[in-house]
Amino acid sequence: MMSSSMTFQQPPRRRRRTAIPQSPTVTTIHTLGDDLLLDIFLRLPSLPSLVRAALACRSFLAAVRSSPAFRRRFRALHPPPLVGFFFETDGRDLPSFSPVRRRSDADLAAAVRGADVFLTRLPYHEDAYPGWEIKDCHGGCLLLLNSETEQIAAYNPLTRALHLFPKPPDEISKGRRGKFQRLDFFLLLSEENPGSFRVITLCHDKSRVRAVVYSSGSREWRILPWSEAVPAQPSGKKRWLLRGTRANGNLCWAHRKEDYMVVLDTTALQFSFIDHPAFLKGQGPIYAIGETKDGKLCMVFIVGFILFISFWRVDTDGVERWIVDDGCQLEEEILQATEGTRNDDDELKLLVWSVMDGIVYLSPFICRGDPNLRLW
């Protein structure tokens, strides 16, 4: 009898693969989406810091360039600082510049050092007098007129961007009725297209107004039609409108004597007329027109040492009118600022010079028969 034996071997066990630990995902600023990146950029302290950040990387620069909405929000949150003052003096063919000195602001100091504050890029004409005169300043850009050469310049001393173009053509007086007068120039910068701008100037005859608009895109002047006759017959003076001001996307000119102002909508390029508040009837132009910090049209006037602000808004009946806010007493602050210059023989008064970006600029003077004797 035969026997046999069989040997069975177990198959080798498979080794379990040891999982290789993966390093955690690292998030850097370069991996952020544009929305989150721009939200971070909004927290930068100033425009120079934004420029430096945008230039650090092509994707950063592309994100800033591709979002007009971001640029608008950044400008709203970071209003441009005051760099200095240009002023004109007799006997000079160019305006002079005086910087604002803030030692703690390195960006501001660097901007002043790098700016062309001597306006060296403007064409020089030895025989031209009075030379270049400032007509407007907006967004860091100067608007200058050389009456002798009949040239207008839009110049940014910080970026050194210069645009030269001729003054409005003589055809702007065509169709006039009676006396004709040219008024202010205004520079309007484009928020959607940096580098683009318009220039608007006003003229009037004995009872109508007309606007003329220059566009940097077309490089041509556009003459608008004459307006309808103004509500009240102007004064007998050759120039019956005072110097204009900008507010809430409009340009406004107060009448010298009548109780209304002329308003030009700079978007629709349409004229309208706004009456003075009832309590200012017959008082003349003792107010200043401007805009609040959020861009609303307002009127500021002084009664004694009380500052009043009237807002152009819709009333409870659905009609737009001037609505006066509560007055603000300033006597104590003014006397402190002027170091107690008021006495029994002098009467200290206040003038409202301007209202810009929600800030009211006042000038006190002592009434001694000379209203030009100011304290500030």
KENUVO-568062 format. One record per residue (C-alpha): residue number from 0; residue in three letters; y, z, x. Coordinates in Angstrom, 3 decimals, padded with zeros to 6 digits, always signed. Example, Ala and Ser with C-alpha at 12.3 -4.5 7.8 and 13.67 -1.06 7.14 Angstrom:
# KENUVO-568062
(0 'ala' (-004.500 +007.800 +012.300))
(1 'ser' (-001.060 +007.140 +013.670))
# end
This chain:
# KENUVO-568062
(0 'met' (+000.000 +000.000 +000.000))
(1 'met' (+003.185 -001.037 +001.427))
(2 'ser' (+006.520 +000.772 +000.991))
(3 'ser' (+009.965 -000.362 +001.763))
(4 'ser' (+013.281 +001.409 +001.903))
(5 'met' (+016.704 +000.036 +001.168))
(6 'thr' (+019.948 +001.442 +002.508))
(7 'phe' (+023.045 +001.228 +000.366))
(8 'gln' (+026.481 +001.499 +001.963))
(9 'gln' (+029.580 +002.432 +000.011))
(10 'pro' (+032.437 -000.039 +000.327))
(11 'pro' (+035.308 +001.211 +002.441))
(12 'arg' (+038.082 +002.860 +000.512))
(13 'arg' (+041.317 +000.986 +000.377))
(14 'arg' (+044.191 +002.820 +001.869))
(15 'arg' (+047.105 +003.295 -000.357))
(16 'arg' (+050.198 +001.690 +000.994))
(17 'thr' (+052.823 +004.188 +001.846))
(18 'ala' (+056.050 +003.361 +000.053))
(19 'ile' (+058.795 +002.590 +002.496))
(20 'pro' (+061.840 +004.683 +001.593))
(21 'gln' (+064.809 +002.493 +000.732))
(22 'ser' (+068.233 +003.446 +001.840))
(23 'pro' (+070.625 +004.161 -001.048))
(24 'thr' (+073.002 +001.350 -002.020))
(25 'val' (+076.314 +001.811 -000.286))
(26 'thr' (+079.405 +000.911 -002.308))
(27 'thr' (+082.424 -000.174 -000.322))
(28 'ile' (+085.797 -001.478 -001.388))
(29 'his' (+084.584 -004.983 -000.507))
(30 'thr' (+081.876 -004.780 -003.194))
(31 'leu' (+084.212 -003.762 -005.996))
(32 'gly' (+085.046 -006.141 -008.804))
(33 'asp' (+088.569 -007.474 -009.159))
(34 'asp' (+089.396 -005.274 -012.164))
(35 'leu' (+088.504 -002.045 -010.361))
(36 'leu' (+090.151 -003.237 -007.144))
(37 'leu' (+093.429 -004.010 -008.908))
(38 'asp' (+093.273 -000.650 -010.666))
(39 'ile' (+093.123 +000.979 -007.219))
(40 'phe' (+096.001 -001.184 -005.981))
(41 'leu' (+098.157 +000.053 -008.870))
(42 'arg' (+098.065 +003.491 -007.243))
(43 'leu' (+099.620 +002.294 -004.001))
(44 'pro' (+103.056 +003.857 -003.438))
(45 'ser' (+105.214 +000.771 -002.893))
(46 'leu' (+105.380 -003.008 -002.750))
(47 'pro' (+105.154 -003.108 +001.086))
(48 'ser' (+101.929 -001.085 +000.924))
(49 'leu' (+100.534 -003.563 -001.627))
(50 'val' (+101.443 -006.487 +000.634))
(51 'arg' (+099.671 -004.864 +003.583))
(52 'ala' (+096.577 -004.164 +001.481))
(53 'ala' (+096.466 -007.701 +000.065))
(54 'leu' (+096.760 -009.263 +003.513))
(55 'ala' (+093.863 -007.178 +004.849))
(56 'cys' (+091.253 -009.419 +003.220))
(57 'arg' (+091.192 -012.874 +001.640))
(58 'ser' (+089.444 -011.598 -001.476))
(59 'phe' (+092.116 -008.902 -001.885))
(60 'leu' (+094.882 -011.484 -001.632))
(61 'ala' (+093.102 -013.793 -004.081))
(62 'ala' (+092.740 -010.967 -006.609))
(63 'val' (+096.452 -010.149 -006.483))
(64 'arg' (+097.515 -013.791 -006.627))
(65 'ser' (+095.256 -014.635 -009.566))
(66 'ser' (+096.527 -011.892 -011.882))
(67 'pro' (+100.099 -012.216 -013.212))
(68 'ala' (+099.343 -009.297 -015.545))
(69 'phe' (+098.625 -007.045 -012.556))
(70 'arg' (+101.853 -008.077 -010.835))
(71 'arg' (+103.834 -007.292 -013.988))
(72 'arg' (+102.218 -003.855 -014.278))
(73 'phe' (+102.821 -003.126 -010.605))
(74 'arg' (+106.495 -004.042 -010.883))
(75 'ala' (+106.835 -001.883 -013.988))
(76 'leu' (+105.265 +001.114 -012.223))
(77 'his' (+107.044 +000.531 -008.906))
(78 'pro' (+110.654 -000.538 -009.500))
(79 'pro' (+112.163 -001.992 -006.326))
(80 'pro' (+114.123 +000.571 -004.291))
(81 'leu' (+117.789 +000.168 -003.502))
(82 'val' (+118.027 -001.297 +000.006))
(83 'gly' (+121.797 -001.469 +000.341))
(84 'phe' (+125.056 -002.914 -000.924))
(85 'phe' (+126.763 -006.245 -000.384))
(86 'phe' (+130.528 -006.141 -000.795))
(87 'glu' (+133.334 -008.612 -000.311))
(88 'thr' (+136.483 -007.993 +001.723))
(89 'asp' (+139.607 -010.086 +002.133))
(90 'gly' (+139.699 -012.384 +005.120))
(91 'arg' (+135.917 -012.751 +005.473))
(92 'asp' (+133.982 -015.894 +004.639))
(93 'leu' (+130.751 -013.949 +003.996))
(94 'pro' (+129.985 -010.683 +002.173))
(95 'ser' (+129.298 -007.580 +004.273))
(96 'phe' (+126.239 -005.354 +003.954))
(97 'ser' (+125.896 -001.574 +004.023))
(98 'pro' (+122.313 -000.222 +004.045))
(99 'val' (+121.057 +002.833 +002.221))
(100 'arg' (+119.807 +005.180 +004.932))
(101 'arg' (+116.631 +007.066 +004.061))
(102 'arg' (+115.018 +008.273 +007.249))
(103 'ser' (+111.823 +009.349 +005.497))
(104 'asp' (+111.129 +005.865 +004.094))
(105 'ala' (+109.656 +003.771 +006.905))
(106 'asp' (+109.008 +000.787 +004.624))
(107 'leu' (+112.644 +000.682 +003.534))
(108 'ala' (+113.903 +000.922 +007.106))
(109 'ala' (+111.582 -001.887 +008.177))
(110 'ala' (+112.777 -004.059 +005.286))
(111 'val' (+116.404 -003.626 +006.316))
(112 'arg' (+115.632 -004.400 +009.964))
(113 'gly' (+113.814 -007.588 +009.034))
(114 'ala' (+116.281 -008.823 +006.412))
(115 'asp' (+118.934 -011.463 +007.017))
(116 'val' (+121.763 -009.177 +005.903))
(117 'phe' (+124.302 -011.354 +007.759))
(118 'leu' (+123.287 -014.338 +005.584))
(119 'thr' (+122.892 -016.578 +008.622))
(120 'arg' (+120.958 -019.247 +006.695))
(121 'leu' (+123.900 -020.066 +004.448))
(122 'pro' (+125.740 -023.241 +005.520))
(123 'tyr' (+128.908 -022.430 +007.432))
(124 'his' (+132.085 -024.401 +006.823))
(125 'glu' (+134.936 -023.424 +009.096))
(126 'asp' (+137.706 -024.669 +006.810))
(127 'ala' (+136.204 -023.340 +003.568))
(128 'tyr' (+138.125 -020.429 +002.081))
(129 'pro' (+137.333 -017.996 +000.537))
(130 'gly' (+133.833 -019.047 +001.596))
(131 'trp' (+130.731 -017.704 -000.121))
(132 'glu' (+131.354 -015.354 -003.059))
(133 'ile' (+128.646 -013.293 -004.769))
(134 'lys' (+128.299 -014.159 -008.453))
(135 'asp' (+125.124 -012.242 -009.270))
(136 'cys' (+122.291 -010.261 -007.686))
(137 'his' (+118.884 -009.835 -009.275))
(138 'gly' (+115.442 -008.913 -007.967))
(139 'gly' (+116.655 -008.835 -004.361))
(140 'cys' (+118.075 -012.358 -004.613))
(141 'leu' (+121.766 -013.233 -004.267))
(142 'leu' (+123.564 -015.937 -006.211))
(143 'leu' (+126.598 -017.177 -004.284))
(144 'leu' (+129.256 -019.801 -004.956))
(145 'asn' (+131.335 -021.725 -002.436))
(146 'ser' (+134.251 -023.075 -004.454))
(147 'glu' (+135.557 -025.175 -001.576))
(148 'thr' (+132.318 -027.101 -001.010))
(149 'glu' (+131.229 -026.800 -004.684))
(150 'gln' (+127.813 -025.484 -003.630))
(151 'ile' (+125.742 -022.705 -005.168))
(152 'ala' (+123.131 -020.784 -003.180))
(153 'ala' (+120.238 -018.652 -004.405))
(154 'tyr' (+119.176 -016.646 -001.361))
(155 'asn' (+116.743 -013.797 -000.787))
(156 'pro' (+117.724 -012.007 +002.456))
(157 'leu' (+114.326 -010.266 +002.620))
(158 'thr' (+112.151 -013.376 +002.406))
(159 'arg' (+114.874 -015.775 +003.667))
(160 'ala' (+114.076 -018.202 +000.843))
(161 'leu' (+117.161 -020.386 +000.309))
(162 'his' (+117.943 -022.832 -002.504))
(163 'leu' (+121.132 -024.921 -002.445))
(164 'phe' (+122.359 -026.915 -005.429))
(165 'pro' (+125.665 -028.246 -006.801))
(166 'lys' (+127.907 -026.415 -009.265))
(167 'pro' (+127.748 -027.469 -012.947))
(168 'pro' (+129.033 -030.975 -013.682))
(169 'asp' (+132.471 -031.536 -015.197))
(170 'glu' (+130.810 -032.837 -018.363))
(171 'ile' (+130.434 -029.238 -019.568))
(172 'ser' (+133.978 -029.443 -020.949))
(173 'lys' (+133.215 -032.567 -022.972))
(174 'gly' (+133.978 -032.090 -026.663))
(175 'arg' (+136.131 -029.008 -026.116))
(176 'arg' (+138.723 -027.906 -028.659))
(177 'gly' (+141.872 -026.631 -027.030))
(178 'lys' (+141.789 -024.390 -023.974))
(179 'phe' (+138.670 -024.353 -021.809))
(180 'gln' (+137.410 -021.514 -019.595))
(181 'arg' (+134.383 -021.080 -017.323))
(182 'leu' (+132.788 -017.624 -017.209))
(183 'asp' (+130.033 -015.769 -015.338))
(184 'phe' (+126.924 -016.966 -013.528))
(185 'phe' (+123.586 -015.204 -014.052))
(186 'leu' (+120.412 -015.503 -011.980))
(187 'leu' (+117.137 -015.193 -013.913))
(188 'leu' (+113.896 -014.923 -011.929))
(189 'ser' (+110.521 -015.978 -013.322))
(190 'glu' (+107.897 -013.230 -013.677))
(191 'glu' (+105.066 -015.689 -014.229))
(192 'asn' (+105.899 -018.025 -011.344))
(193 'pro' (+107.310 -016.232 -008.273))
(194 'gly' (+109.887 -018.350 -006.510))
(195 'ser' (+111.037 -020.084 -009.695))
(196 'phe' (+114.379 -019.209 -011.223))
(197 'arg' (+117.106 -020.302 -013.604))
(198 'val' (+120.878 -019.982 -013.405))
(199 'ile' (+122.886 -019.660 -016.616))
(200 'thr' (+126.658 -019.906 -016.864))
(201 'leu' (+128.899 -019.730 -019.917))
(202 'cys' (+132.095 -021.509 -020.908))
(203 'his' (+134.249 -021.425 -024.024))
(204 'asp' (+137.043 -023.313 -025.717))
(205 'lys' (+139.449 -021.785 -028.238))
(206 'ser' (+136.716 -020.757 -030.712))
(207 'arg' (+133.241 -021.757 -029.453))
(208 'val' (+130.896 -021.022 -026.562))
(209 'arg' (+128.513 -023.199 -024.573))
(210 'ala' (+125.786 -022.396 -022.034))
(211 'val' (+124.725 -024.490 -019.053))
(212 'val' (+121.292 -023.890 -017.493))
(213 'tyr' (+120.003 -024.816 -014.026))
(214 'ser' (+116.237 -024.863 -013.382))
(215 'ser' (+114.735 -024.646 -009.901))
(216 'gly' (+111.818 -026.717 -011.208))
(217 'ser' (+113.811 -029.742 -012.359))
(218 'arg' (+116.715 -029.099 -009.947))
(219 'glu' (+119.087 -030.233 -012.670))
(220 'trp' (+121.741 -028.707 -014.910))
(221 'arg' (+121.105 -028.816 -018.659))
(222 'ile' (+124.200 -028.700 -020.873))
(223 'leu' (+123.542 -027.045 -024.242))
(224 'pro' (+125.466 -027.925 -027.423))
(225 'trp' (+128.599 -026.052 -028.423))
(226 'ser' (+127.920 -023.030 -030.641))
(227 'glu' (+129.267 -022.570 -034.132))
(228 'ala' (+132.739 -021.065 -034.378))
(229 'val' (+132.854 -017.359 -033.526))
(230 'pro' (+133.253 -014.821 -036.391))
(231 'ala' (+136.920 -014.012 -035.698))
(232 'gln' (+139.640 -016.112 -034.134))
(233 'pro' (+139.906 -015.208 -030.431))
(234 'ser' (+142.970 -013.655 -028.865))
(235 'gly' (+145.778 -015.777 -027.522))
(236 'lys' (+144.630 -015.228 -023.951))
(237 'lys' (+143.037 -018.050 -022.036))
(238 'arg' (+139.878 -016.005 -021.448))
(239 'trp' (+138.921 -014.141 -024.613))
(240 'leu' (+135.512 -012.880 -023.468))
(241 'leu' (+135.026 -010.118 -020.901))
(242 'arg' (+132.545 -010.165 -018.053))
(243 'gly' (+128.994 -010.471 -019.323))
(244 'thr' (+125.929 -008.335 -018.732))
(245 'arg' (+122.164 -008.750 -019.111))
(246 'ala' (+120.062 -006.636 -021.444))
(247 'asn' (+116.605 -006.987 -022.986))
(248 'gly' (+116.262 -010.684 -022.177))
(249 'asn' (+119.749 -011.421 -023.482))
(250 'leu' (+123.144 -012.089 -021.957))
(251 'cys' (+126.017 -010.317 -023.716))
(252 'trp' (+129.790 -010.823 -023.606))
(253 'ala' (+132.216 -008.483 -025.383))
(254 'his' (+135.356 -009.868 -026.994))
(255 'arg' (+138.650 -008.673 -025.519))
(256 'lys' (+140.068 -007.573 -028.870))
(257 'glu' (+137.756 -008.375 -031.769))
(258 'asp' (+134.932 -006.063 -032.878))
(259 'tyr' (+131.921 -008.156 -031.897))
(260 'met' (+130.016 -009.485 -028.907))
(261 'val' (+128.475 -012.863 -028.108))
(262 'val' (+124.730 -012.744 -027.331))
(263 'leu' (+122.631 -015.490 -025.724))
(264 'asp' (+118.842 -015.288 -026.010))
(265 'thr' (+117.720 -016.514 -022.574))
(266 'thr' (+114.297 -017.588 -023.886))
(267 'ala' (+115.300 -019.512 -027.008))
(268 'leu' (+118.747 -020.391 -025.557))
(269 'gln' (+120.354 -019.596 -028.914))
(270 'phe' (+123.661 -017.811 -029.534))
(271 'ser' (+124.202 -014.983 -031.992))
(272 'phe' (+126.991 -012.507 -032.703))
(273 'ile' (+126.596 -008.732 -033.046))
(274 'asp' (+129.286 -006.581 -034.651))
(275 'his' (+130.411 -003.305 -033.125))
(276 'pro' (+129.281 -000.065 -034.774))
(277 'ala' (+131.603 +001.045 -037.573))
(278 'phe' (+132.817 +004.055 -035.584))
(279 'leu' (+134.043 +001.759 -032.772))
(280 'lys' (+135.988 -000.608 -035.014))
(281 'gly' (+139.461 -001.152 -033.642))
(282 'gln' (+138.718 +000.730 -030.405))
(283 'gly' (+138.331 -002.347 -028.225))
(284 'pro' (+135.665 -002.762 -025.521))
(285 'ile' (+135.428 +000.903 -024.465))
(286 'tyr' (+131.658 +000.646 -024.099))
(287 'ala' (+129.093 -000.852 -021.735))
(288 'ile' (+126.078 -002.865 -022.851))
(289 'gly' (+122.773 -002.464 -021.029))
(290 'glu' (+119.109 -001.754 -021.498))
(291 'thr' (+116.967 +001.347 -021.561))
(292 'lys' (+114.166 +001.953 -019.085))
(293 'asp' (+111.741 +000.257 -021.478))
(294 'gly' (+114.044 -002.751 -021.903))
(295 'lys' (+115.696 -001.952 -025.256))
(296 'leu' (+119.276 -003.058 -025.963))
(297 'cys' (+121.732 -000.154 -025.915))
(298 'met' (+125.466 +000.561 -025.954))
(299 'val' (+126.991 +003.466 -024.005))
(300 'phe' (+130.452 +004.919 -024.540))
(301 'ile' (+132.377 +008.072 -023.631))
(302 'val' (+134.451 +010.350 -025.853))
(303 'gly' (+136.115 +012.927 -023.630))
(304 'phe' (+133.215 +014.259 -021.570))
(305 'ile' (+130.547 +013.475 -024.158))
(306 'leu' (+128.240 +010.545 -023.428))
(307 'phe' (+126.947 +008.688 -026.488))
(308 'ile' (+124.174 +006.104 -026.559))
(309 'ser' (+123.721 +003.708 -029.459))
(310 'phe' (+120.487 +001.716 -029.777))
(311 'trp' (+120.077 -001.669 -031.458))
(312 'arg' (+117.036 -001.136 -033.639))
(313 'val' (+115.616 -001.592 -037.123))
(314 'asp' (+116.911 +001.073 -039.513))
(315 'thr' (+114.987 +002.631 -042.392))
(316 'asp' (+116.127 -000.176 -044.708))
(317 'gly' (+114.582 -002.806 -042.421))
(318 'val' (+117.927 -004.121 -041.136))
(319 'glu' (+118.845 -004.171 -037.444))
(320 'arg' (+121.962 -002.175 -036.626))
(321 'trp' (+123.449 +000.183 -034.042))
(322 'ile' (+122.002 +003.698 -034.381))
(323 'val' (+123.728 +006.478 -032.441))
(324 'asp' (+121.742 +009.113 -030.608))
(325 'asp' (+122.968 +012.664 -030.067))
(326 'gly' (+125.787 +013.025 -027.558))
(327 'cys' (+125.318 +014.537 -024.099))
(328 'gln' (+127.994 +016.906 -022.780))
(329 'leu' (+128.847 +016.129 -019.135))
(330 'glu' (+131.978 +018.170 -018.453))
(331 'glu' (+130.316 +020.882 -016.356))
(332 'glu' (+128.370 +018.380 -014.241))
(333 'ile' (+131.409 +016.148 -013.689))
(334 'leu' (+133.676 +019.019 -012.662))
(335 'gln' (+130.992 +020.244 -010.276))
(336 'ala' (+130.523 +016.782 -008.781))
(337 'thr' (+134.288 +016.314 -008.332))
(338 'glu' (+134.619 +019.838 -006.877))
(339 'gly' (+136.972 +021.104 -009.526))
(340 'thr' (+139.769 +018.577 -009.093))
(341 'arg' (+141.032 +019.028 -012.638))
(342 'asn' (+144.203 +021.096 -013.124))
(343 'asp' (+146.935 +021.618 -015.685))
(344 'asp' (+148.918 +018.538 -014.663))
(345 'asp' (+146.029 +016.102 -014.399))
(346 'glu' (+143.637 +014.823 -017.011))
(347 'leu' (+140.194 +013.862 -015.772))
(348 'lys' (+138.647 +010.922 -017.605))
(349 'leu' (+135.369 +009.038 -017.390))
(350 'leu' (+134.708 +005.309 -017.416))
(351 'val' (+131.341 +003.691 -018.094))
(352 'trp' (+130.928 +001.019 -015.429))
(353 'ser' (+127.431 -000.249 -016.067))
(354 'val' (+124.038 +000.425 -017.633))
(355 'met' (+121.067 -000.919 -015.670))
(356 'asp' (+117.356 -000.118 -016.002))
(357 'gly' (+118.086 +002.942 -018.108))
(358 'ile' (+120.644 +004.386 -015.669))
(359 'val' (+124.285 +004.858 -016.710))
(360 'tyr' (+126.859 +004.453 -013.941))
(361 'leu' (+130.067 +006.424 -014.497))
(362 'ser' (+133.356 +006.648 -012.632))
(363 'pro' (+135.735 +009.589 -013.128))
(364 'phe' (+139.456 +009.196 -012.498))
(365 'ile' (+142.541 +011.360 -012.786))
(366 'cys' (+144.996 +010.022 -015.334))
(367 'arg' (+148.309 +010.013 -013.464))
(368 'gly' (+149.509 +006.729 -014.791))
(369 'asp' (+147.156 +004.933 -012.403))
(370 'pro' (+143.656 +004.363 -013.849))
(371 'asn' (+142.565 +002.876 -010.504))
(372 'leu' (+142.814 +006.278 -008.794))
(373 'arg' (+139.119 +007.122 -008.887))
(374 'leu' (+137.346 +010.143 -007.489))
(375 'trp' (+134.077 +008.426 -006.592))
# end
